Amino acid sequence: MRIFVIRRAIFMVLSVIAATLIVFSMSRLQGDPRYLFLASGYASQETWDAWGEEFGLDKPVPIQYFIWLGKAMKGDFGKSLKSGYSSVEMIKIFAPASLQLGLAAWFFVLITGVPLGVLSAVKRGTIWDLIGRSFAVFGQALPPFWLGIMLILIFAVKLDWLPPGQRGGPSHYILPAVTLGWLASAGMMRLVRSAMLEVLDSEYVKLARAKGVSSTVVIWKHAFRNALIPPLTFGALIMAAFIAGTVVTETVFAWPGLGFMTVQAIINNDFPVMTTAVMVFTILYLFVVFIVDVLYAYIDPRIRLG
């Protein structure tokens, strides 16, 4: 078990380094980021020289990356070239909005995907099963950006029931949360349905029914509890993805979260913020995957031996 955990931890560290290396390299495809600010009149000669010394911008790109990585390992992720705030401070500013939206989207997934999956499995072959499977198909077929725009046009512009976006009161969370959680809800529904069908066809469930146990007890106590592991794993992974921030949803709704911050950093070629954001996204997601892998290996020894 210890060797399994060490291997997974090493893989997580290497994945984080690889992700930051890719993003750092892509940020250099436009050339020296100082030129962007110089053209807009933002960077003076003093700023040009200061950035060159701080980030090693006069050195080859591989050297620049190792300079950044060395500072990052000491907790220094650099400052935003645009605002002057430290990258860590910007993460702290934008992270709460992503966290709140992620929790709202996760709640939407739980109250839609799980009940529909259970209902579709229990009512297999009926109209309810058809409705559930249709929801899953449409949910996974609709692009999030298109869905978000349509929701804004219908419920904000035409009907004027809900605000079109931006962070605010509880009503501001509805459209972004539905957009962010729609695809995951469809996936959760299919996963719950599949797991429930497998359990409902098992021998111990048939035995419980033969003993005269009520359908409610059979479904929720025997079947649902034993079908929870795959949905719980999926739920943990999508929660990590939601909190890390979803670029498309936050951009469509002008939601001031990590995804929106990352888009602005890309537009401005603000590489300290870009690389820091990607590191946060990657660490958060891989940490959840790491915990899930360890729990699986603890429950099923065959996994750690594979």
C-alpha positions as semicolon CSV with decimal commas, in nm:
position;residue;x (nm);y (nm);z (nm)
1;M;0,000;0,000;0,000
2;R;0,284;0,238;0,086
3;I;0,451;0,179;-0,252
4;F;0,118;0,241;-0,428
5;V;0,072;0,574;-0,247
6;I;0,430;0,682;-0,324
7;R;0,387;0,599;-0,694
8;R;0,064;0,798;-0,712
9;A;0,223;1,094;-0,531
10;I;0,520;1,096;-0,772
11;F;0,280;1,080;-1,068
12;M;0,087;1,377;-0,927
13;V;0,403;1,589;-0,891
14;L;0,520;1,505;-1,244
15;S;0,174;1,586;-1,384
16;V;0,176;1,929;-1,219
17;I;0,522;2,005;-1,359
18;A;0,418;1,887;-1,707
19;A;0,102;2,101;-1,703
20;T;0,287;2,417;-1,601
21;L;0,560;2,347;-1,859
22;I;0,303;2,319;-2,139
23;V;0,124;2,640;-2,040
24;F;0,450;2,828;-1,989
25;S;0,571;2,721;-2,333
26;M;0,241;2,821;-2,496
27;S;0,261;3,164;-2,334
28;R;0,590;3,215;-2,518
29;L;0,444;3,141;-2,862
30;Q;0,358;3,512;-2,889
31;G;0,715;3,605;-2,809
32;D;0,836;3,823;-2,525
33;P;0,527;3,925;-2,319
34;R;0,682;4,266;-2,259
35;Y;0,613;4,366;-2,620
36;L;0,238;4,346;-2,561
37;F;0,254;4,597;-2,278
38;L;0,509;4,814;-2,458
39;A;0,277;4,847;-2,759
40;S;-0,008;4,962;-2,536
41;G;0,213;5,214;-2,363
42;Y;0,180;5,031;-2,033
43;A;0,546;4,929;-1,992
44;S;0,817;5,194;-1,955
45;Q;1,186;5,127;-2,008
46;E;1,229;5,088;-1,632
47;T;0,947;4,833;-1,622
48;W;1,095;4,654;-1,923
49;D;1,430;4,616;-1,748
50;A;1,272;4,519;-1,415
51;W;1,063;4,244;-1,572
52;G;1,362;4,117;-1,766
53;E;1,561;4,085;-1,445
54;E;1,276;3,942;-1,234
55;F;1,156;3,678;-1,481
56;G;1,475;3,624;-1,680
57;L;1,298;3,734;-1,999
58;D;1,629;3,808;-2,169
59;K;1,732;3,444;-2,127
60;P;1,625;3,138;-2,333
61;V;1,273;3,009;-2,264
62;P;1,386;2,685;-2,090
63;I;1,595;2,893;-1,849
64;Q;1,297;3,123;-1,790
65;Y;1,083;2,823;-1,697
66;F;1,335;2,687;-1,449
67;I;1,370;3,033;-1,295
68;W;0,993;3,046;-1,249
69;L;0,978;2,686;-1,120
70;G;1,257;2,748;-0,870
71;K;1,077;3,052;-0,731
72;A;0,744;2,866;-0,728
73;M;0,893;2,588;-0,516
74;K;0,980;2,859;-0,261
75;G;0,624;2,996;-0,270
76;D;0,703;3,290;-0,497
77;F;0,472;3,264;-0,801
78;G;0,545;3,611;-0,931
79;K;0,329;3,918;-0,982
80;S;0,069;3,993;-1,244
81;L;0,220;4,191;-1,529
82;K;-0,110;4,374;-1,572
83;S;-0,230;4,458;-1,220
84;G;0,088;4,427;-1,016
85;Y;-0,083;4,202;-0,760
86;S;0,093;3,880;-0,666
87;S;-0,045;3,571;-0,841
88;V;-0,134;3,416;-0,505
89;E;-0,333;3,724;-0,406
90;M;-0,525;3,710;-0,734
91;I;-0,607;3,343;-0,672
92;K;-0,739;3,438;-0,328
93;I;-0,952;3,715;-0,479
94;F;-1,112;3,506;-0,755
95;A;-1,128;3,163;-0,587
96;P;-1,434;3,229;-0,361
97;A;-1,656;3,301;-0,663
98;S;-1,553;2,974;-0,829
99;L;-1,603;2,785;-0,503
100;Q;-1,956;2,918;-0,457
101;L;-2,054;2,855;-0,818
102;G;-1,899;2,507;-0,804
103;L;-2,100;2,417;-0,495
104;A;-2,419;2,546;-0,657
105;A;-2,354;2,344;-0,975
106;W;-2,270;2,034;-0,769
107;F;-2,598;2,070;-0,580
108;F;-2,781;2,090;-0,915
109;V;-2,609;1,768;-1,027
110;L;-2,715;1,588;-0,708
111;I;-3,081;1,694;-0,717
112;T;-3,123;1,612;-1,088
113;G;-2,879;1,342;-1,195
114;V;-2,915;1,107;-0,896
115;P;-3,299;1,096;-0,872
116;L;-3,335;1,066;-1,250
117;G;-3,082;0,783;-1,257
118;V;-3,261;0,592;-0,981
119;L;-3,603;0,651;-1,137
120;S;-3,483;0,544;-1,481
121;A;-3,335;0,221;-1,342
122;V;-3,635;0,133;-1,127
123;K;-3,881;0,212;-1,409
124;R;-3,671;0,040;-1,674
125;G;-3,846;0,018;-2,011
126;T;-4,119;0,270;-1,920
127;I;-4,181;0,629;-2,024
128;W;-3,984;0,744;-1,717
129;D;-3,682;0,552;-1,839
130;L;-3,718;0,712;-2,182
131;I;-3,736;1,060;-2,026
132;G;-3,427;0,994;-1,816
133;R;-3,223;0,860;-2,106
134;S;-3,336;1,147;-2,330
135;F;-3,221;1,393;-2,064
136;A;-2,881;1,221;-2,058
137;V;-2,845;1,231;-2,436
138;F;-2,942;1,597;-2,469
139;G;-2,738;1,689;-2,164
140;Q;-2,420;1,545;-2,310
141;A;-2,490;1,673;-2,662
142;L;-2,548;2,042;-2,583
143;P;-2,230;2,255;-2,573
144;P;-2,212;2,451;-2,244
145;F;-2,148;2,786;-2,417
146;W;-2,457;2,740;-2,639
147;L;-2,670;2,632;-2,343
148;G;-2,555;2,930;-2,138
149;I;-2,635;3,176;-2,417
150;M;-2,979;3,019;-2,473
151;L;-3,061;3,035;-2,101
152;I;-2,964;3,402;-2,094
153;L;-3,175;3,480;-2,403
154;I;-3,481;3,297;-2,270
155;F;-3,484;3,359;-1,894
156;A;-3,297;3,690;-1,873
157;V;-3,372;3,874;-2,199
158;K;-3,713;3,743;-2,312
159;L;-3,884;3,653;-1,985
160;D;-3,679;3,877;-1,754
161;W;-3,707;3,622;-1,472
162;L;-3,341;3,593;-1,380
163;P;-3,030;3,812;-1,403
164;P;-2,810;3,742;-1,707
165;G;-2,494;3,687;-1,509
166;Q;-2,228;3,836;-1,283
167;R;-2,199;3,758;-0,915
168;G;-2,474;3,878;-0,685
169;G;-2,766;3,741;-0,485
170;P;-2,902;3,383;-0,492
171;S;-3,085;3,439;-0,821
172;H;-2,754;3,517;-0,994
173;Y;-2,637;3,158;-0,932
174;I;-2,923;2,978;-1,105
175;L;-2,834;3,016;-1,473
176;P;-2,455;2,972;-1,431
177;A;-2,505;2,672;-1,200
178;V;-2,744;2,502;-1,442
179;T;-2,507;2,567;-1,733
180;L;-2,205;2,440;-1,543
181;G;-2,381;2,137;-1,398
182;W;-2,591;2,030;-1,698
183;L;-2,330;1,811;-1,867
184;A;-2,220;1,656;-1,537
185;S;-2,581;1,594;-1,437
186;A;-2,638;1,395;-1,756
187;G;-2,323;1,192;-1,688
188;M;-2,428;1,133;-1,327
189;M;-2,773;1,016;-1,440
190;R;-2,625;0,758;-1,678
191;L;-2,376;0,638;-1,418
192;V;-2,639;0,602;-1,144
193;R;-2,875;0,423;-1,382
194;S;-2,606;0,178;-1,491
195;A;-2,493;0,107;-1,134
196;M;-2,852;0,067;-1,012
197;L;-2,943;-0,173;-1,294
198;E;-2,644;-0,390;-1,209
199;V;-2,736;-0,402;-0,840
200;L;-3,109;-0,454;-0,901
201;D;-3,026;-0,767;-1,101
202;S;-2,805;-0,909;-0,824
203;E;-2,900;-1,216;-0,622
204;Y;-2,925;-1,047;-0,282
205;V;-3,175;-0,792;-0,413
206;K;-3,385;-1,071;-0,565
207;L;-3,364;-1,255;-0,232
208;A;-3,480;-0,945;-0,042
209;R;-3,780;-0,913;-0,273
210;A;-3,858;-1,284;-0,235
211;K;-3,867;-1,236;0,143
212;G;-4,135;-0,972;0,103
213;V;-3,923;-0,665;0,176
214;S;-4,097;-0,348;0,055
215;S;-3,985;-0,192;-0,272
216;T;-3,880;0,130;-0,097
217;V;-3,645;-0,056;0,138
218;V;-3,508;-0,269;-0,146
219;I;-3,438;0,034;-0,366
220;W;-3,288;0,275;-0,113
221;K;-3,135;0,047;0,151
222;H;-3,011;-0,249;-0,051
223;A;-2,975;-0,130;-0,411
224;F;-2,889;0,240;-0,387
225;R;-2,633;0,204;-0,106
226;N;-2,446;-0,066;-0,296
227;A;-2,450;0,137;-0,619
228;L;-2,297;0,448;-0,462
229;I;-1,923;0,396;-0,522
230;P;-1,907;0,488;-0,895
231;P;-2,135;0,796;-0,854
232;L;-1,940;0,912;-0,548
233;T;-1,615;0,891;-0,742
234;F;-1,764;1,084;-1,034
235;G;-1,912;1,338;-0,793
236;A;-1,574;1,399;-0,628
237;L;-1,403;1,453;-0,962
238;I;-1,663;1,693;-1,100
239;M;-1,661;1,885;-0,772
240;A;-1,286;1,937;-0,808
241;A;-1,336;2,051;-1,168
242;F;-1,618;2,288;-1,067
243;I;-1,420;2,452;-0,787
244;A;-1,113;2,489;-1,007
245;G;-1,330;2,700;-1,232
246;T;-1,484;2,643;-1,571
247;V;-1,357;2,883;-1,832
248;V;-1,656;2,864;-2,068
249;T;-1,930;2,914;-1,808
250;E;-1,751;3,191;-1,622
251;T;-1,677;3,372;-1,948
252;V;-2,035;3,348;-2,078
253;F;-2,180;3,481;-1,753
254;A;-1,894;3,723;-1,673
255;W;-1,853;3,536;-1,347
256;P;-1,547;3,667;-1,156
257;G;-1,394;3,328;-1,082
258;L;-1,070;3,147;-1,155
259;G;-1,177;3,054;-1,507
260;F;-1,260;3,415;-1,592
261;M;-0,931;3,528;-1,438
262;T;-0,740;3,274;-1,647
263;V;-0,904;3,393;-1,970
264;Q;-0,808;3,752;-1,893
265;A;-0,453;3,641;-1,816
266;I;-0,435;3,460;-2,151
267;I;-0,567;3,765;-2,338
268;N;-0,308;3,985;-2,167
269;N;-0,032;3,721;-2,197
270;D;0,007;3,754;-1,820
271;F;0,216;3,439;-1,783
272;P;0,274;3,451;-1,402
273;V;-0,102;3,441;-1,344
274;M;-0,157;3,182;-1,620
275;T;0,098;2,936;-1,487
276;T;-0,013;2,983;-1,126
277;A;-0,377;2,926;-1,219
278;V;-0,293;2,611;-1,413
279;M;-0,088;2,484;-1,120
280;V;-0,382;2,541;-0,885
281;F;-0,625;2,368;-1,126
282;T;-0,394;2,073;-1,174
283;I;-0,306;2,027;-0,807
284;L;-0,669;2,044;-0,699
285;Y;-0,791;1,797;-0,959
286;L;-0,501;1,554;-0,918
287;F;-0,530;1,568;-0,540
288;V;-0,891;1,451;-0,561
289;V;-0,789;1,177;-0,808
290;F;-0,508;1,079;-0,571
291;I;-0,746;1,049;-0,274
292;V;-0,993;0,845;-0,480
293;D;-0,716;0,612;-0,602
294;V;-0,591;0,554;-0,248
295;L;-0,942;0,484;-0,118
296;Y;-1,006;0,243;-0,404
297;A;-0,677;0,065;-0,335
298;Y;-0,768;0,040;0,033
299;I;-1,109;-0,107;-0,048
300;D;-0,995;-0,336;-0,329
301;P;-0,637;-0,476;-0,296
302;R;-0,644;-0,585;-0,661
303;I;-0,609;-0,221;-0,768
304;R;-0,281;-0,163;-0,584
305;L;-0,140;-0,485;-0,733
306;G;-0,242;-0,393;-1,087
